[in-house]
């Protein structure tokens, strides 16, 4: 009996060159990743970092020059992968559709290619909010409607692993919220989701873990909080108080928090910004407990801050 892998996706030492043999560059360079089942896993990186190449390798559309890839415990280059691939869904970054087909005809076409039940098509149109547009030709669809239709085709066959390459391109804020609601539902059903996006603020509160790609290499991976701690970027305290109290804080804080490497900047007459390393957070809060503040906000580094901090780190 074949054991079920705890990992939906496992890449080990994967390298993929592109270009001519003489001037070959590496689209992916010794990439290793593990994505447990049921996770929402993010891939972030600049254009050309290797995200789309990674998706194509996982789908078996191209082959690596070295390394191994397993999907649900099955080797991508193995004899059983044809069956395993039917449990994958994929939404490419640049979605190409047949403009003369209707939305419903498009899903029926992809269902035949994938061997998925035709009965799923109407339900999936409804799931992505395209029931009324299902009888219209795709050429009449907006960019957002095409993207939702692409998401519907990725869901054909009830995939257990979904690869989503820039899936919210062209979606309005309401559609983006609905899209992530769908991802939450899928994750609750045990589906593994790997999503790439340039909109880091979207991913920050939603992913279980992520990997940062830069020039074909993984420069960091882990949960957002783990990457924040690794980046050692400062916390930002915003303190509001009467101007006279702020002057007291500016005068006394450096001495009271000696060695804490704090930085102070008065933004407004009643607003003081304090930056300090994460390890001094509780020390700062303990001192501020007796301060006459009207408001206190603590800001963690954003995922965008962390990305640039880690990418530029030596």
RAKARA-V580175 format. One record per pair of residues at least 6 apart in sequence whose C-alpha atoms are under 7 Angstrom apart, sorted by the first residue. I is the first residue (numbers start at 1). J is the second residue. If there is no record, write none. Layout:
# RAKARA-V580175
i-><I | I>
j-><J | J>
This chain:
# RAKARA-V580175
i-><4 | 5 | 5 | 6 | 6 | 7 | 7 | 7 | 7 | 7 | 8 | 8 | 8 | 8 | 8 | 8 | 8 | 9 | 9 | 9 | 9 | 9 | 9 | 10 | 10 | 10 | 10 | 10 | 10 | 11 | 11 | 11 | 11 | 11 | 11 | 11 | 12 | 12 | 12 | 12 | 12 | 12 | 13 | 13 | 13 | 13 | 13 | 14 | 14 | 14 | 14 | 14 | 14 | 14 | 14 | 14 | 15 | 15 | 15 | 15 | 15 | 15 | 15 | 15 | 16 | 16 | 16 | 16 | 16 | 16 | 17 | 17 | 17 | 17 | 17 | 18 | 18 | 18 | 18 | 19 | 26 | 27 | 27 | 27 | 28 | 28 | 28 | 29 | 29 | 30 | 31 | 31 | 35 | 37 | 37 | 38 | 38 | 38 | 38 | 39 | 39 | 39 | 39 | 40 | 40 | 40 | 40 | 40 | 41 | 41 | 41 | 41 | 41 | 41 | 41 | 42 | 42 | 42 | 42 | 42 | 42 | 42 | 43 | 43 | 43 | 43 | 43 | 43 | 43 | 44 | 44 | 44 | 44 | 44 | 44 | 45 | 45 | 45 | 46 | 48 | 49 | 49 | 49 | 49 | 50 | 50 | 52 | 55 | 56 | 57 | 57 | 58 | 58 | 60 | 69 | 69 | 70 | 74 | 74 | 75 | 86 | 87 | 87 | 87 | 88 | 88 | 88 | 88 | 89 | 89 | 89 | 89 | 89 | 89 | 90 | 90 | 90 | 90 | 91 | 91 | 91 | 91 | 91 | 91 | 91 | 92 | 92 | 93 | 93 | 93 | 95 | 98 | 99 | 99 | 99 | 100 | 100 | 100 | 101 | 101 | 102 | 102 | 102 | 102 | 102 | 103 | 103 | 103 | 103 | 103 | 103 | 104 | 104 | 104 | 104 | 107 | 107 | 108 | 108 | 110 | 111 | 111 | 111 | 116 | 116 | 124 | 125 | 125 | 125 | 128 | 128 | 143 | 144 | 144 | 160 | 160 | 161 | 161 | 161 | 162 | 162 | 162 | 163 | 163 | 163 | 164 | 164 | 164 | 165 | 165 | 165 | 166 | 166 | 168 | 200 | 200 | 201 | 204 | 204 | 208 | 209 | 209 | 209 | 210 | 210 | 210 | 211 | 211 | 211 | 211 | 212 | 212 | 212 | 212 | 213 | 219 | 224 | 227 | 228 | 228 | 231 | 231 | 231 | 232 | 233 | 233 | 234 | 234 | 234 | 234 | 235 | 235 | 235 | 235 | 235 | 235 | 235 | 235 | 236 | 236 | 236 | 236 | 236 | 236 | 236 | 237 | 237 | 237 | 237 | 237 | 237 | 237 | 238 | 238 | 238 | 238 | 238 | 238 | 238 | 239 | 239 | 239 | 239 | 239 | 239 | 239 | 240 | 240 | 240 | 240 | 240 | 240 | 240 | 241 | 241 | 241 | 241 | 241 | 242 | 243 | 243 | 246 | 246 | 260 | 260 | 261 | 262 | 262 | 262 | 263 | 263 | 263 | 264 | 264 | 264 | 265 | 265 | 265 | 266 | 266 | 267>
j-><73 | 72 | 73 | 36 | 37 | 34 | 35 | 36 | 37 | 72 | 35 | 36 | 37 | 71 | 72 | 161 | 192 | 34 | 35 | 36 | 70 | 71 | 72 | 33 | 34 | 35 | 69 | 70 | 71 | 31 | 32 | 33 | 34 | 68 | 69 | 70 | 31 | 32 | 33 | 67 | 68 | 69 | 30 | 31 | 32 | 67 | 68 | 28 | 29 | 30 | 31 | 32 | 64 | 66 | 67 | 68 | 28 | 29 | 30 | 31 | 64 | 65 | 66 | 67 | 26 | 27 | 28 | 29 | 64 | 65 | 24 | 25 | 26 | 27 | 28 | 24 | 25 | 26 | 27 | 25 | 216 | 50 | 53 | 216 | 50 | 216 | 217 | 216 | 217 | 217 | 217 | 218 | 41 | 190 | 192 | 187 | 190 | 191 | 192 | 187 | 192 | 193 | 208 | 192 | 193 | 194 | 207 | 208 | 193 | 194 | 195 | 207 | 208 | 209 | 210 | 194 | 195 | 196 | 207 | 209 | 210 | 211 | 51 | 195 | 196 | 197 | 210 | 211 | 212 | 196 | 197 | 198 | 211 | 212 | 213 | 212 | 213 | 214 | 214 | 215 | 213 | 214 | 215 | 216 | 213 | 216 | 165 | 163 | 62 | 63 | 64 | 69 | 76 | 76 | 75 | 76 | 76 | 80 | 81 | 81 | 114 | 159 | 160 | 161 | 159 | 160 | 161 | 162 | 154 | 155 | 159 | 161 | 162 | 163 | 154 | 162 | 163 | 164 | 150 | 151 | 154 | 163 | 164 | 165 | 167 | 164 | 165 | 165 | 166 | 167 | 150 | 138 | 137 | 138 | 139 | 137 | 138 | 139 | 137 | 138 | 134 | 135 | 136 | 137 | 138 | 133 | 134 | 135 | 136 | 137 | 138 | 121 | 122 | 134 | 135 | 121 | 153 | 118 | 121 | 153 | 117 | 118 | 156 | 156 | 157 | 152 | 131 | 134 | 152 | 148 | 152 | 170 | 170 | 171 | 191 | 192 | 191 | 192 | 193 | 192 | 193 | 194 | 193 | 194 | 195 | 194 | 195 | 196 | 195 | 196 | 197 | 196 | 197 | 176 | 303 | 304 | 303 | 224 | 303 | 223 | 222 | 223 | 224 | 221 | 222 | 223 | 218 | 220 | 221 | 222 | 218 | 219 | 220 | 221 | 219 | 311 | 303 | 306 | 301 | 306 | 306 | 309 | 310 | 277 | 277 | 301 | 275 | 276 | 277 | 278 | 275 | 276 | 277 | 278 | 298 | 299 | 300 | 301 | 273 | 274 | 275 | 276 | 298 | 299 | 300 | 273 | 274 | 275 | 296 | 297 | 298 | 299 | 271 | 272 | 273 | 274 | 296 | 297 | 298 | 271 | 272 | 273 | 293 | 295 | 296 | 297 | 270 | 271 | 272 | 293 | 294 | 295 | 296 | 270 | 271 | 292 | 293 | 294 | 270 | 269 | 270 | 270 | 272 | 276 | 280 | 276 | 274 | 275 | 276 | 274 | 275 | 276 | 273 | 274 | 275 | 272 | 273 | 274 | 272 | 273 | 273>
